[in-house]
Amino acid sequence: QDWFSCDAYGGWDSVEWSELGCVVKTISDESACTSLTPVAGVWTATQFDESSCAEPQKCYNGQWYNRYDQEECAKCGNKFKALLKWSGN
């Protein structure tokens, strides 16, 4: 995914940008999430376990994440790495 803006969903007090997408803090149920405009949201649990925490991955070059898919990432000598780090709680 390219770098993106969350501005269409509200200001900094109601929306948070993350590597995983825009987090709309004012949405409290799945129906409201999937009805969002300009783009419908994807309801995602905020409770992670160790396995689901490690799932979201992006290409990492040793300093920052980029948008390459796995094939392009490998061509550049980079590796896919988890975006999140499990802290055990």
Sequence and secondary structure as in RCSB ss.txt:
>XXXX:A:sequence
QDWFSCDAYGGWDSVEWSELGCVVKTISDESACTSLTPVAGVWTATQFDESSCAEPQKCYNGQWYNRYDQEECAK
CGNKFKALLKWSGN
>XXXX:A:secstr
      GGG  TTTEEEETTEEEETT  SHHHHHT SSS      S   HHHHH  EEEE SS EE   HHHHHH
TT EEEESS     
